[in-house]
């Protein structure tokens, strides 16, 4: 007989099949005992709620019960009955119980008490067993599934772009180098530089910062594609908003202009948030209460006016406000926080790079709805963005959300070979290095557009977690590559 003839706890709690004989397996959250019976709260990760097991010593054995403590893994069979206690509709009357793996209560770090998120980051290999992180990663899964479902239903094709590349798509230079050379004794050229001709790829390579450029190549043949994969930034930034390794969703669409791009991005964001709200109800209700507790601990001026579930409804139910960067600068320049010097970065001149505090002001205070900012100064944006006729701005867009600021960045791409190469030369980017990219402008060029969504930013928004390190299983940050 197969070992795994179990029923998931989620199914049992949803189906309420009283009278059925079932087998469950999972990890013990708590155990409390009296002389005649032990009550065991069991969780298998399929749902935030536990199943209560009722185990009598004369049925399962005193010695077996003594081995059961918080963190232990057990297999239990029995009959599902209506619960006598409050808090659950059903419970399992255990007829047989097997301890699959013990957990020494003197050493197991996740005892039933409240643990700080900082402590849980130190034991990230175990933190998914807590209610908070179980909820976060079930929501993360639902959002990932919703991304693929959305694009598949729209007729997009999923493209796997390279993780190892010779290009730096953003031109920022903050890349992780990839090499097989002996770092203690690398081969040198006659000029004394490292001789990458003797490296594995016979040239300098790095981990990708974006799949966009390769995505554009695919869109120039398949019309509408998306990438969803890991990206890497060697940015020495220890903040609650940055990771060195994170996941990006990057659709690229031929025959799209800037407005088409904005329409798709708004519909996409609303769709995946709606999916999570529909399919992760219990987890989001739990995270909503948790976020409210965290919010109440903050100074009054830093508290969010909306609860987590209210923020999600806020995004789904409102049309996004669309305005140009120039219009936003005027609003910010004349705003109370700017005039009273409350902003950390005061807005004085056109051309300023907007900070999170400015973005959140526009969304949360001024418009009270999500915002799409368009037509940024070309000097603060990437080389591949379509240049507008004014010669000063590009057809870029950023989407701003409450509580988080920028969540999506995108643009119509420059389809003119002449304009693109001129801009690359202005920014000291070698056209020869990107000859393959420029071929899409030489042969059958067309208006096209795309955007990027940092997946962890989206998970952070939907779960209400304050630190981006808490929405990816094993965060990679400066000085930290544990697990």
N, C-alpha and C positions, 0 to 999 in steps of 0.2 A: 504493500500500500504506500502511495506517495506520502512523503512527510507533510507537504504543504496542502492540506485539505482544510484550509482556514477560511473564515468569512471576515472580511474587513469590518472594523468597528463602524465606519461611516455607513455601510450598507445596513448593519443591524439597527443603528439608531434611526436611520431614515425609514426603514421598512416596518419596524415595530412588530416583528413576527413572533408574538408571544406563543410559547408552547413548542417552538422549534428546538431541536437539539443541534448545537453548533460547536465549532472549535474556533478559538481566537488565539492570536499570538501578539505580543507586544511588550512594552517596557513599563515597569511599575512606576507610577507617579507617587502614590502614597499607600501605606498599609496601616490600618488600625485594628486592634483586636480586643475582644473581651474573652471571657472564659469559654464561651460556647462557639464563637464564630470570628472569622477575620474578614474585613472589608478591604478589598484591593481595588484601587483606581488604576485602570489599564489604558494605555494609549499606544496605538500602532502607527501614528503619523498621518492616517488617512483623513482625520478630521480633528478639530481643536478639542472636542469633547472627549471625556474618558468614558469607558464602560465600567460600571461597578461589578466586581466579582464578589460573590458571597461564598466563602470556603470554610467548611467545618473541619476541625482537626480530626474528628473520627472518620471523616470521608477521605481526605487527602493526606493525612498523616502529620503529626506534630513536627517531625524532622524536616519535612518538605517546607512547611510554613516558616520554620525558623530561618531557612535559607533565603526567604523573600524579603527584600528591602528596596528602598527607592533606587531606581536605576537597573534593577535586575530584569532579565528578559525571561518571560515564562510562556508556556503553552497551556491553555486550559480548555476543557470541554465541559459541556453541561447544558442545562435547559434555560431558555430565555423566559423570564417571568416578569409580571408587572411589579414595579419597584414599590416597596413599602415606605421608602424614605423620600424626602423632598429633593428636588434638583435633577431627577432623572425619571423617565417614564418606564424604563426597563432595566433589569439587571440579570446577571448570569448566575444561576445556582450551580456551583461547580461540582462535577462528579469525578473528574480526574484532573490532576495538575502536575506539570513537569517544569522544573527549573532548567531553562536552556543556558543561562549564563548568570552567575551571581555578580553582585556589585558590593564590594566591601563598604559599609556605611562610614567607616573611619576614613576612607580615602576618596570615595565618590564625591566630586565637587558640587554636584547639582542637588543638594538637599532641598526639601520643600520649604523654601523661603524666598524672599525677593532678592535677586542678584542685580548688581549694576551692569549696565551695558558695557562699561569699560572692562569689568571683570570677565564678562562673557566673551569679549573679543580675545582675551588671553587664552580661552579654552574654546576657540571657534570650532574645533573638531567635535565638541559635545553640545554646543549651544542650540543646535537644531532640535534638541529634545525639550526645549522650553516652549511654553505656550506662545510667547512673542515670536520666536524665530520659526517655529513650525508654521505659524500663520503667515509670516513674511514670505517664506519660501513656497508655500502653496499658492499665494497670490502671484509671486514671481512666475511660477509655472503657468498659471492661468493667463497672465499677460503675454508670455512668450507664445503660447498656443494661439491666443487671439491675434497676434501679429501675423503668424503664418496663415491663419484662416482668412484674415482680412485680405491679404494680398493675393492669396490663391483664388478667392471668390471674385477678385477684380481682374483676374487673368494675367497677373504678374508672374514672372519666373524667378525662382530663388537661385542666386548665383553665389558660389563660394569663391571669394576673392582671396589672393595670397596673404598669408600671415608674414612670410619672409619676403621682403621687397627691396629694390634698390632706390625707390623714390620716397621722398618726404612730401606727401600730398599737400600739407599745409604750409610748407616752406619755413616751419618754425625751428627746425633743427633739434627738437627735443625728442630724440629717438634712442631706442636701445639698440646697440650694435650687435650684430650676429657674426661670429667668427669661430673657426676651428684652429686658428693659429696659436702657437705657444706664446702666451702673454709674457712669460718670463724671458723669452728669447725670440722675438718675432723677426722674420726676414725683413731686411731693409733694402731700399733702392740705393743707387749711387748717391742720391741727394740726402740720404739719411731718413727718408720717410718709410713708414710700414709698407711693405710690398704686398698689396692685396692680390696681385696676380697669382700668388702662391696659396691664396686662401681657397676654401671649398668652392665658392661661386666665382672665383677669379676676379672679384670686384668687391667694393664695400657694400654691405647689406645691413638691413635693420629690420626690426619688428614693425609691422604696419601701424600707422597712425590713423588710417582711414582706407576704406575700400572704394572710395568714391571714384577715383580716376579710372580704375579697372571696371567699376560699375558702368561708367559712361561708355566704355568700349562695348559692353554687352548691350546696353540700351540702343546703340547705333545699329544693332542687328535684330534684336528681339523686341524692340519698342519699349516695353515696360518691365523692369526688373527690380529686385531688391536684394540687398545683402543683410545678413544678420550674423555678426561674428565678433570675436575678440579684437580689441585694438589697444595700443600701448602708447603711453606718453611718459617720457623720462623727465617729468616736470617736478622739481623738488618742492612740492606744495603739500604741507601738512594741514589740510583744512577738512571741514565736514562735507565738502562738495567735490573733492578730487580723489581719483584713484590712478595708480600707474597702469593697471590692467582693468579694462571695462569692456562692455559689449555695446556695439553700435548697430542701429537699424538705418540703412541708407537706400531708399528707393531712388531710382533714376528713370526718367521718362522722356522718350523722344516725342516730339510734336506737342510739348507742353510749354506754355509761357509762364511768367511769374504769377499771374492770377490763377491759372490752373494748378500751379504748385501749392498756392495758399489754400485753395479749395480742398485739394486732396489731403493736405496735412491736417486741416481742421477736422475733416470727416474721419480720418484715421485715428486721431487722438480721442475723439468722442466715442468711436466704435470700441476701441480696446478698453477704455475705462468702463464703458457700459457692460462689456463682457465680464470684467472682474466684479462689478457690482452685482451682476445677476448670478454668477457662479461661485462667489466667495463671500456670501452674505454673513455667515457666522464669523469667519475670520475678520472681516472688515468691521463688524460690530464690536468684536473684542479689541481690535486695534484703535477703533474710534474712542472707546473708553480709556484705553491706555494713553492715547494722544491728549485727551482732555485732562488727565491727571498730570501729564508733563507740562501742558500749557498753563495750568493753574500754579505751577511752581515758578514760572517766569515772572520777571518784573512786569507790572501792568502795561507799560508802553511797548513791551516786546510780545505781548500775547496776540495770538491770532483771533480775529473776530469770528471766524467760522470753524466749526468742528470738522473732523476728517470727512465724514459722510456728507456734510454740507458742502465742503469744498469740491468733492467729486460731482455732486449734483450741480453745483455752480458752473462747472466746466461743461458738463453734458447738456445742460438746459439753456445756456446762453450762446447767442451768435458771438463770435470773436470780434472785438473791435479792431478795425484796420486803419492805420494811419502811418504817415511817413516819418522817418527819423527827424526830418526838419520840423514837422509839427510837434513831435514829442519833445524836442529840445526847447521849443517855445513854452510848452506846458511846464516842463521841469524848471526852466529858468525863472518863470513867474510863480512858481509854487511856494507855499509857506515854508516848507523845510529848507528850500534853497535860500529864500530871502532872509530867514532867521538863522542861516548857517547851521542847520541841523544835519544836513547831509555830510558824511565824511569826505565825499568828493563833490565839491561845489560845481554846478554847471554854469559856465561863463560863456564859452565860445562854441560856435558850430564846429563840429569835428571831434568833439569829446567822445571817448569810448565809454558807453554807458555801463555802470556798475549794477550789481544786484539790487542795491538800495533804490536806484532810480527805476529799475524795471518793476520792482514790487510796488513802488508808489503808484506807478501808472495803472497797474492791475488792481491793487487792493484799495487804494484811496481815491484815485481820480475817476477811472471808468467803472470800477467794481465789476469787471468781467475780464476774461482772458483777452490778450492783446496780440495782434500781429503787427510788428514794426517792419516797414519796408524802406527801400531806397536809402541805404546807408552811404556815408562817404567812402569813396573807393580806397582811400588811403588806409582805412582800418579794416579792410576786408581782403579776402584771398584773391590770387591772380586770375582764377578761372571764372569769376563772376561777370555777367554781362554788363557792359558799360552803358549807362543811360546817355541820352542825347545831350544832357546838360554838361557832360564832360567831368562832372564832379562826383556823381553818385553811381552806384551799381544796383542791379535788380536783385538785391538780397532781401531776405526776410528772417526775422527771429520771432518765435512764438513765446510769449511770456505767460507764466502761470502764477496763481496766488501761492505765497509761501515759499516759492522756489526761484522765481525769476525765469531766465531763459531755459527752455526745455527742448526747443527745436531750433536749428539753424539751417538755412538753405538759400537757394538762389536759382534764377535762370542762369544757365551757363553761357559763356561767350561762344557763339558759333562762328564768328568771323576769325579766320586764320590770321589776317593782318593785325587786327586789334589784340588778339590773344598773344601773339608773339611780341608785339610792342610792349604789352603790359608785363610779360615775363622778363623782357630785357630791362625794363624800369626797375623791377624787383630783384634783379640779378639772379634769375632762374634760367638755367641753361636750356635753350630750345633743343639742343642736340641730345641732352639727357632724356628729354621727354618726346623724342621724335615719334614714338608709337602713339602717344596721346594726341599729338598734333595731326596725325594721319586721319583722325575722325573729322577734322576740319578741312582736310585736303580732298577727301573722297566722300561725297554725299553728305555734306554737313546739313544740319537742320536745327531749328530752335528746339532746345531741350532744357530740362530742369530737374532738380532733385533736392533732397534735404536729408539731414541727419538727426536722429533721435538717440541720445545717450540712454540706453535701456535702464541703467541703474537710477538715473534721474527720474525716469517714469515710475519705477518701482518705489522709489523714495516718496514720490508724490502720492501714489495710490495707497501706500501703507502708513503714511504719516511719520515715518522714521526720521529723526533729526540728523542722522549721520549716515552718509553714503556707504560707510564701511559696514553698516548693519543690513544692507540689502543684497550683498553678494556673499557667497558662502565663505570664501577665503580671501579677504581683501589684501591687495598688494599695494603698499604705500612706502614712502621713503623709510628705510631701515627695517622693513617688515616683509619677509617672504616666508613666514611660518606655514607649516602644514602643506 
